[in-house]
Amino acid sequence: MMPTVLSSVRSLLNNDATLIEYLGINRVFLGWLTESMQIPCITISENNETSNQRPCYLIFKHRDNSPLVQIDLWVDRKGDGFPCTIEDVETIVSRVDALLFGTGVTNTRSWRRVSSSGPTEADNLFHKALRYEFAYSVSD
C-alpha cells in the first residue's frame, strides 16, 4: 500500500475533535501496540492488498488496488472515566466508522468494514480489532 494512504488514515483519526476528546491528543499510531504507547489508543496496520489491472492496462498503465487495513482499539478496562467499558469501546468504533465511511481519506473510495472482533479482555485492556477494505487507483 502507498505509505500516503496509511498516513492519511492516521491523520484523519488523529485530527478529529471527537476522537481527541475520547482518546487524547495524538493517540493514533502506525504499527502494533508497544509498551511506550499511552492507553487508550488506536493502532493501524496494513493487513493485505490486492491489485487489478484496468482494461487497456498495457496502454494506460492504470490499476485499482484494494487493501485491507486493520485498526485496533485499545482501552484500559480498569481506568477511571471514559473510556473504560465495552460500551465506550463501541462508541469509539462508531466514530471511527463514521470518519472512514465519509469522504475523509484523500484519494480513496468504497470503504467498508469486512470484519471485527471482540472486544476481548487481556492484560487489563479491552481490545477490538476492525478490518476495513477500500479502493484507490494507481498509475504505473
N, C-alpha and C positions, 0 to 999 in steps of 0.2 A: 504494500500500500504506500501511496505517496505520503511522506512524512508531514506534508502540509495538511492532509486530511485529519490525522490524529491530533495535530496541534490545533486545528480549527475546532474540533470537538472539545478539546481541553479548554480552550479559550472561551467557547460558548458557555460551558458549565461553570468555569471559574469566575466569569464576569456577570453571572446572573444574580441580581439583588436578592431574590428569594432563596436561592441556594446558599448565598453568603450568609443570610440570616439563619438558615438551617444548620450549616456546617462550620462556618467561619471563613475567613479570607484565605484564598489560595490553598484549598483542601482537595483539589483535583490533581491527580498525579498520573504520569505515564508509567506503565510497568506494574510490577507486583508490589504488594504491601511489604514494607520493611519496618523494622523497629523504630527508625528515626521519624516515621510519619506520625502526625498527630491524628488521633481519632476524635470525632468522626471524620471520614474522608471517602473519596471515590478514587478508584484506580481504573485506568483504561489500558487495554492491551489488544493488539491485533490477534485474532484467532485463526483466520483462514481467509483466502481470497481466490476467486475465480475470474477468468478473463475471457471474453468472447469477442471475436473479430466481427466488425460490422460488414455488411455487404460492400463489395468493391474495396476490401481492405488493401489489396495489392496496389491499388492506385492511390487511395486517400490516406491509408495508414491510421484509421480510426478504430478504436475498440472500446468496449464497455467493460468495466471492472465491477465486480460485486463482492466486496469484502464483508467479513463477519467480524464485528468488534465486540469485545466483552467489556462490560462496565460492572465493576464490583463496588458494592456499597458496604462500608464497614462502620458499625456503630457500637459504642460501649454500652452494653446492656446493664451495667452497674452504675452508669453515670447519673448525674443529677440534672433534672430538667430535660428539655427537648434537645436532641433526640436520644431516647434510651429504651423505647418499646418497639414491638413489632409493628404497631400502628404507625409510629413515627417513621419507621423504615418505609412503609408503603406510601406515606405522604411524600417522602423524598423521591421515591420511584415515580410517582405520578408527575412530579415536577420535571424529572429527567425526561420522561416520555414526552411531555408537552414541549420541551425545548427541542428534542431531536426530531419529533414529528412535524414541527413547524419548519420555517424556512431559514433557520439559524446557521446551518453548517454550509459554508460557501462552496459552490460548485459540486454539490451532491444532490441526490434526489431519491425518492421512493424508500424512505426509511420505514422499517417495520421491525417490531420485536419478534424474534423467532423462538426464543426460549427464555425461561427464567428458573431459578432455583430458590429454595428456601422461603423465608430466611432461616438459616441454620445457626445454631449456637455452638461456639467454640472459643475457648480461652477468654471467657467473659465478653465476647463480641457477638453481635448479630452480623451475619454475612449474607448478602443477597447478590447473586450473580445474574446479570442480564446480558443477553446476546441480541445484537441488532444487525440486520442486514440492510444495505443500501447500495446505491449505484453511483458511479461517476465515470466520465469519459476521459480517455487519454489519446493523444496522437503520438505515434512513434516517429 
